[in-house]
Amino acid sequence: MDTTSVTAYKEIQCESALHKLKRKIPFGWDLKIYRGCSHACRYCYAIYSHEYLNSGGFFDDIHVKTNVVDHLEAELSSPGWKREVVNIGGVTDSYQKAEDVYQLMPHILRLLIQYKTPAIISTKSTLILRDFDLIDELSRITYINVAATITTMNEDIRRKIEPGSALSVDRFAMLKEFRKTNASIGLHVMPIIPYLTDSRENMEALCINARDCGADYMLPGTLYLRGATRNVFFEAMRKDFSDVYPRLKEMYKTGGTSKEYKDHLYKMVNELRDKYDISSSYSKPMKEKMLK
């Protein structure tokens, strides 16, 4: 795995582990273990969150919630806990480099097992394989979804836009391993970047790999650029993709692409999903396993 330079981690205390969301579908709670992320994705929408820490180093100023396990146990053991689905890694990856040092996820998974709590885990790392046995055990108790975000099969592009992430082929191999459990597995193709990752060739390669690893679903999502992310993204494009930089600047005069572009893109993606018999529904496996 390519890595970015992280010299030190900052240990912080959190006031709670679970954060309630306004919605309940597909999940009603978020669990964030780290603030900042060493995957250093140039399109990361969460870069703005470091402004509250008076830090501009989202990729290398990593904060670790060292008391998160204690808070989680208190919350899951509460009589009022209704075993709703918890989303893990939706903002910052819970299996980034810091997890190899602090090893918080095994404790969290044991609590989910103990309190029969369903969860969704999203990652761009293969470190999650370390916890294979725990996830396997949880999958036989309740719903657990393991999702990999994979944007491109072109390694030259991947290294430049997601320098701290695992190789795309390794992420698919990780998903294939979890096919051996009772977990549902998903592919998140987010974001799709115009002129870089939106070609039919790339989308078809992703679909072929999704089919081969037995993914339960594939979810696409277009690139949005807001706040601090916009400057970080365009600086990376100017530096590493000067040929498409002017066209991207023209396309992203606002935060998103046009309806015409998205309609054309999703039509192509839907055709490919149909061709390779890949579901578009993340909720189907959830409903099936939650009702058992």
Secondary structure as GFF3:
##gff-version 3
##sequence-region A 1 292
A	DSSP	beta_strand	9	12	.	.	.	ID=ss1
A	DSSP	beta_strand	18	20	.	.	.	ID=ss2
A	DSSP	beta_strand	29	31	.	.	.	ID=ss3
A	DSSP	beta_strand	34	35	.	.	.	ID=ss4
A	DSSP	three_ten_helix	45	53	.	.	.	ID=ss5
A	DSSP	beta_strand	62	65	.	.	.	ID=ss6
A	DSSP	alpha_helix	68	76	.	.	.	ID=ss7
A	DSSP	beta_strand	86	88	.	.	.	ID=ss8
A	DSSP	alpha_helix	97	102	.	.	.	ID=ss9
A	DSSP	alpha_helix	105	114	.	.	.	ID=ss10
A	DSSP	beta_strand	119	123	.	.	.	ID=ss11
A	DSSP	three_ten_helix	127	131	.	.	.	ID=ss12
A	DSSP	alpha_helix	132	139	.	.	.	ID=ss13
A	DSSP	beta_strand	144	149	.	.	.	ID=ss14
A	DSSP	alpha_helix	155	161	.	.	.	ID=ss15
A	DSSP	alpha_helix	168	178	.	.	.	ID=ss16
A	DSSP	beta_strand	184	192	.	.	.	ID=ss17
A	DSSP	alpha_helix	200	213	.	.	.	ID=ss18
A	DSSP	beta_strand	217	222	.	.	.	ID=ss19
A	DSSP	alpha_helix	227	240	.	.	.	ID=ss20
A	DSSP	alpha_helix	245	251	.	.	.	ID=ss21
A	DSSP	alpha_helix	259	275	.	.	.	ID=ss22
A	DSSP	alpha_helix	283	290	.	.	.	ID=ss23
###
